[in-house]
Structure formats: C-alpha cells, structure tokens
Amino acid sequence: MSVEKLINSLKSLLGTPFRLTGKPRTDGSTLRKLISNALLSNGLSPEAITGSFEFIPPKKKGVPKLIREMVDTYIVTTGDSYNLQVWNRYPNSHSVLIKYENGETIKSKDIRLIFIKINTENELIDSIAILTPEYIESKFGKFGKPTIKHQLLILPKQREAIIKGENSILFSRDTKNLTYRIRHTYESTPVNMLKEPDFNDLFSIQLLVEMVAKKLIGKTLETNDTKNRGQALERLVLQLLGYSEDNLQGLAGGYPDIPNQLLEVKVQDSPTVDLGKYTPEIEEFVIENSKITTRDIRYLIALTNSQTNIIEGIVLVPGEKLGEIFTYVSDTSFKCQRSIPMSFFDDLKGKCVFNP
C-alpha cells in the first residue's frame, strides 16, 4: 500500500474511542485489529501466493504481524517521552525478513512504524504518525544497542501446584557458595539497599520466606502494566525487609533489584517470566571480588492473578535452581530502543502524517 493510501486509510481512526486496559498484549491486539479493519476498508495490497516466499528469521522473530502492509503498530499515551522498543530486529538495517521467489525482499528498514497517540482523559485517538526507521534515526538519533531479554517458562500446572502447596510458597536453600555467608535470624536491616551485600547482613532464603514471602501472599499490586507491577512488588518487598522510606523513593534499577540482599524480584501473570539481561542459565560473575555469580542471586517470583493483581503464590529460589524447576525459553529475544520526545506527538494533535 502506498503512503498516500495508508494515510487515507488511517485518517478515519482519528477521534475513534480506544479503551486502555493497561495490559500491553491486549491493547496491542485491539489496536492491530482496529488498524487492520481500517486498511481493509480501503483495499489491502494483493496477497502473495503461498509458497512464493519464505520467512528468513527463525520462528518469524522480528516479523511484524501486519507484514502484508509492511507496518508495525505502537500505542503512545503519556509522559515526557515515548520509549520505542522494536523487538527482534535491527530497525534501520538491511536484514532480510521475507524473501520472494523472484528475488525481491522485505528488509527491516522497509517496515513502517505506526504510532497511535491516545488521549488518556477521554480515551480517544488523538493523532497518528507513520514513521520509517530511517526518519526516526535522522530526527531523534540512532537506536540503542540491542537489549537482550531472557525468559523463563512456568507452566500452568506448575503454577497451580505452587499455589495449592504448603503456604503457597516454593523455596529452596541458598547455594553452597552462600552457605557460610548468610544469617538465619533478623537483627537489623542494612542501611542502604543499593550497596553490595555485607555478608554479616545477608538474610538466608529461609529468613526471607518468613520476613517477606509469607506476608506477600494475598497482597494486591495496585497498578496496571507489568513493569509498574514489578516496581510495586519491589517496594512491598523493601518495606517487609525494613528498609526506610528513603530507599523506597528511588529503586536500584540494576541487577539484582535489591543488591544488598542479592535479591531479584519478578512478577508472573503469564506463562513466561522476563528475566531481563541476565539469566542463571549462563553463569557469570555479578560481584567478581566476592565470587558471586548469577547462580547465587536469589529470585523472588510473585505468581499474581492476571484479573485481580492479587499475589497467589511465591517462588523463592537461588538462580541455580530455576532451570531445574522450570524451563528456560531457548530462543533469546532482544529489543532495540529509541526515545522520542512526547512533544513530537503532541504537536500532531488531530493529524495523520507520514515522516512529518
């Protein structure tokens, strides 16, 4: 579909109601359906004959769902800037996504990115921007280096067994490396969560079960999206550990989440848990001078109800046990990011534009 036809097709969406659920996958799927219908009403591009093309990336990783019109879709809401995340492809590259029998190809740089700005007050579509990766890089700067995201799979049966198990908590002891560096009784909370652990103040997993895990069961994470739920969980954990309000204002944001306790905090409300940049599947030093590796890091995973946000179960194990109990997702995903000032979208209010 040409740029002109694409603009004409999407113009009709301006002012259309769009109710945000706070669940990225649900909202993303709803948006794709909305855009698909708008494109369909104006006549889609001819569909290629089955067998006349092939997907190049394994398991179609990085190939947009709306590949027929070579578009990818993004929802923009509020904030000072929009953090664009393009998954599993280098946006402005010549990397081939689809190859046709006649030799033609669709490359990463050919994908047009459609940004739908939602007015969160009246939940109407405010503006539509269709941008190419080349335009984004020329106007806002190059995409950042890929951020690797590792994932863990917790099957529904495993989750159910944990929730119905004793205290709804699954835990195991610390690694041998930490056996003689942990304490089993509470005396005081270390002053600063951001510091590397003082091994006189490192609580054992058994102590963390009593102080934190048991008290988390039944708590509600009062936020919508997974990222904010993760931060809400982290604050709850810090409070239960006895950290001061000063610590609750600025979260560490590194690895592990609570460095002083070698504790990484995760929320699980779908089968996969995003482990982030580091994974215990690959052993590497986290604190080299203390010989602490990813296998020693303690993982607290809250099993939350996706409808109510209530914590129904807890997993609290060292990294070395994660792969024994659950399954790592074999294919590593990655994302390329680029920050776009929100003022760019605000200036387009009421418009549908291409590379303005």
C-alpha positions in Angstrom: 0.0 0.0 0.0 1.4 3.4 -1.0 2.0 6.1 1.7 -1.0 8.2 0.4 -3.3 5.2 0.6 -2.0 4.3 4.0 -2.7 7.9 5.3 -6.2 7.9 3.8 -7.0 4.5 5.3 -5.9 5.6 8.8 -7.4 9.1 8.9 -10.7 7.6 9.7 -9.4 6.4 13.1 -8.8 10.0 14.4 -11.2 10.6 17.3 -12.1 6.9 17.5 -12.7 5.6 21.1 -9.9 3.4 22.4 -10.2 2.0 25.9 -6.9 1.2 27.5 -6.9 -2.0 29.7 -3.3 -1.5 31.0 -2.4 -4.9 29.6 0.1 -4.4 26.7 -0.7 -7.6 24.9 -4.5 -7.0 25.0 -4.2 -3.3 24.0 -1.7 -4.2 21.2 -4.0 -6.8 19.8 -7.0 -4.5 19.9 -5.0 -1.8 18.1 -3.9 -4.2 15.3 -7.5 -5.2 14.7 -8.6 -1.6 14.5 -5.8 -0.8 12.0 -6.4 -4.0 10.0 -10.1 -3.1 9.6 -9.2 0.5 8.5 -6.8 -0.8 5.9 -9.2 -3.5 4.8 -11.9 -0.9 4.2 -9.6 0.9 1.7 -8.4 -2.2 -0.1 -5.5 -4.3 1.1 -2.4 -4.9 -1.1 -2.6 -8.2 -3.0 -1.7 -11.3 -1.0 1.3 -13.2 -2.1 0.8 -16.8 -3.3 1.5 -19.3 -0.6 4.9 -20.9 -1.4 6.2 -17.9 -3.4 8.0 -16.5 -0.4 9.8 -17.6 2.8 10.3 -16.1 6.3 14.0 -15.7 6.9 14.2 -15.2 10.7 13.7 -18.4 12.8 10.1 -18.7 14.0 9.3 -15.4 12.3 11.1 -13.5 15.1 11.0 -9.7 14.4 8.5 -10.1 11.6 5.5 -7.7 12.2 2.0 -9.3 12.5 0.8 -6.8 9.8 3.6 -7.7 7.4 1.3 -7.6 4.3 1.3 -3.8 4.5 4.8 -3.7 6.0 3.7 -1.9 9.1 4.2 -2.3 12.9 2.0 -0.6 15.5 2.7 1.2 18.7 0.5 2.9 21.4 1.6 6.2 22.8 0.0 7.6 26.0 1.6 9.9 28.5 4.9 11.0 29.9 7.8 13.3 28.8 9.0 10.9 26.2 8.0 7.7 24.5 10.4 4.7 24.7 10.1 3.0 21.4 11.0 -0.7 21.6 11.4 -2.7 18.4 11.6 -6.5 19.1 14.0 -9.0 17.5 15.2 -6.9 14.5 17.5 -4.0 13.9 15.1 -1.4 12.7 17.1 0.6 10.2 19.1 -2.3 8.8 19.2 -4.3 5.5 18.5 -7.5 7.4 16.0 -9.6 5.3 12.7 -10.5 6.9 11.0 -12.1 3.8 12.4 -13.3 0.6 10.3 -13.9 -2.6 11.0 -16.4 -5.4 11.6 -13.6 -7.8 14.5 -12.3 -5.6 12.6 -9.4 -4.1 12.9 -8.9 -0.3 11.3 -7.1 2.6 14.0 -5.8 4.9 13.9 -4.4 8.4 14.4 -0.8 7.1 11.2 -1.2 4.9 8.9 -1.6 7.9 6.8 1.5 8.6 6.1 2.2 12.2 2.6 3.4 13.1 2.2 5.4 16.3 -1.3 5.9 17.6 -1.4 8.6 20.3 -4.3 8.0 22.8 -5.7 10.8 24.9 -5.9 9.1 28.3 -8.5 11.6 29.6 -11.2 10.9 27.0 -9.7 7.6 25.6 -9.9 8.8 22.0 -7.2 8.5 19.3 -5.5 11.9 19.3 -3.0 11.6 16.4 -1.4 9.1 14.0 2.2 9.2 12.9 3.6 6.8 10.3 7.4 6.9 10.5 10.2 5.0 8.8 13.2 3.7 10.8 15.5 6.0 8.7 13.4 9.1 9.6 13.4 8.1 13.3 17.2 7.9 13.3 17.7 11.1 11.4 15.4 13.1 13.6 15.9 11.5 17.1 19.2 9.6 16.8 20.3 6.1 16.3 18.6 3.1 18.0 20.4 1.9 21.1 22.4 -1.3 21.1 20.1 -4.4 21.5 19.0 -5.2 25.0 18.9 -8.9 25.4 15.9 -10.4 27.2 16.0 -13.9 28.7 12.8 -15.7 29.6 11.7 -18.4 32.0 8.6 -20.6 31.4 6.4 -21.6 34.3 3.7 -24.0 33.1 0.1 -23.6 34.3 0.3 -27.0 36.1 3.5 -25.9 37.9 1.9 -22.6 38.9 -1.2 -24.3 40.2 0.8 -26.8 42.2 2.7 -24.0 43.9 -0.4 -22.0 44.7 -2.1 -25.1 46.2 1.0 -26.2 48.0 2.1 -25.5 51.6 1.8 -21.8 52.4 1.6 -21.3 48.5 5.4 -20.9 48.6 8.0 -22.9 46.7 11.5 -22.3 48.1 14.9 -24.0 48.3 18.1 -23.3 50.3 20.8 -20.9 49.2 23.8 -22.1 47.1 26.8 -23.7 48.8 28.7 -20.5 47.9 26.5 -18.5 50.2 26.0 -21.2 53.0 28.6 -19.6 55.3 27.8 -16.0 54.4 24.2 -15.8 55.4 22.3 -15.2 58.7 19.1 -17.1 59.7 17.9 -14.6 62.4 16.9 -11.0 62.0 18.8 -8.3 64.0 18.6 -5.2 61.8 18.1 -4.1 58.2 21.2 -2.9 56.3 21.1 0.9 55.8 21.3 1.0 52.0 19.8 -1.5 49.6 22.0 -0.1 46.8 25.2 -1.3 48.4 26.8 -4.6 47.6 26.0 -7.1 50.4 27.8 -7.0 53.7 27.8 -10.8 54.3 27.1 -10.2 58.0 23.7 -8.8 57.0 22.7 -11.1 54.2 19.4 -12.8 55.1 19.1 -16.5 54.2 16.3 -17.7 51.9 14.6 -19.3 55.0 14.6 -16.0 56.7 13.3 -14.2 53.6 10.4 -16.7 53.5 9.4 -15.7 57.0 10.0 -12.0 56.6 8.8 -11.5 53.1 7.3 -14.4 51.2 4.6 -15.4 53.7 3.5 -11.8 54.1 3.2 -11.2 50.3 0.5 -13.9 49.8 -2.9 -12.2 49.4 -1.4 -8.7 48.7 -2.7 -6.7 45.7 -0.3 -4.9 43.3 -2.3 -1.8 42.6 -1.1 -1.0 39.1 -2.0 -1.9 35.5 1.0 -2.8 33.4 3.6 -5.5 34.2 6.5 -3.0 34.6 4.7 -1.0 37.2 3.6 -4.1 39.0 7.2 -5.2 39.2 8.1 -1.9 40.8 5.1 -2.1 43.2 6.2 -5.6 44.2 9.8 -4.4 44.7 8.5 -1.6 47.1 6.5 -4.1 49.0 9.5 -6.4 49.4 11.6 -3.4 50.6 9.0 -2.5 53.2 8.8 -6.0 54.5 12.6 -6.1 54.7 12.5 -3.0 56.9 14.1 -0.5 54.5 13.5 3.2 55.1 11.2 5.4 53.1 14.3 7.0 51.5 15.1 3.7 49.9 11.5 3.4 48.6 11.7 6.6 46.6 14.5 5.5 44.1 14.6 1.9 43.2 18.0 0.4 42.2 17.0 -0.4 38.7 20.0 -2.7 38.2 20.8 -6.4 38.7 19.9 -7.7 41.1 16.9 -5.4 42.0 17.9 -5.3 45.7 21.7 -5.6 45.7 22.2 -5.6 49.4 20.2 -8.9 49.6 21.3 -10.3 46.3 17.5 -10.4 45.5 15.9 -10.2 42.1 12.2 -9.5 42.1 9.8 -10.7 39.3 6.0 -10.7 38.6 4.5 -13.7 36.8 1.0 -13.3 35.4 1.5 -15.1 32.1 3.4 -18.4 31.4 6.7 -16.6 30.7 8.7 -14.5 33.2 11.0 -11.9 31.7 14.4 -12.4 33.4 15.9 -9.4 31.6 19.6 -9.0 30.6 20.9 -11.7 32.9 20.0 -15.3 33.3 21.3 -18.0 35.7 21.3 -20.3 32.7 24.5 -18.6 31.8 26.8 -18.4 34.8 28.7 -15.1 35.0 30.1 -13.0 37.8 27.8 -10.4 39.3 30.2 -9.3 42.1 33.6 -10.6 41.0 35.7 -9.8 44.0 33.2 -11.8 46.2 32.8 -14.7 43.6 29.1 -14.1 43.4 27.5 -15.3 40.2 24.1 -15.3 38.6 23.6 -18.8 40.1 23.8 -17.3 43.6 21.3 -14.5 43.1 18.0 -15.2 44.9 14.9 -15.0 42.7 11.6 -14.0 44.2 8.8 -14.5 41.7 5.3 -13.4 42.7 2.6 -15.5 41.0 -0.2 -12.9 40.5 -3.8 -13.3 39.3 -3.9 -11.5 35.9 -7.5 -10.3 36.7 -7.2 -9.2 40.3 -3.5 -8.5 40.6 -3.6 -10.5 43.9 -0.4 -12.4 44.7 -1.5 -16.1 44.9 1.9 -17.8 45.2 5.6 -17.2 45.7 8.7 -18.8 44.2 11.9 -18.0 46.2 15.0 -19.9 45.0 18.6 -19.3 44.1 19.4 -18.9 40.4 21.0 -22.3 40.1 17.6 -23.9 40.9 15.5 -22.0 38.4 16.4 -24.2 35.4 16.0 -27.4 37.5 12.4 -26.5 38.5 11.2 -24.6 35.4 12.2 -24.2 31.8 14.3 -21.5 30.1 12.9 -20.3 26.8 15.5 -21.4 24.3 15.4 -18.5 21.8 16.8 -15.3 23.2 14.7 -12.2 22.4 16.2 -8.7 22.1 14.9 -5.2 21.7 16.3 -2.0 20.1 15.2 1.2 21.8 14.9 4.8 20.9 13.5 7.6 23.0 11.1 10.1 21.2 10.0 13.3 22.9 6.3 13.4 23.7 6.2 16.9 22.4 6.7 15.4 18.9 3.3 13.6 19.2 1.6 16.5 21.0 2.3 18.7 18.0 0.5 16.3 15.7 -2.9 16.5 17.5 -5.8 15.8 15.1 -3.4 14.8 12.3 -2.5 11.6 10.4 1.0 12.2 8.9 4.0 10.4 7.3 7.5 11.4 8.3 6.5 15.0 9.2 
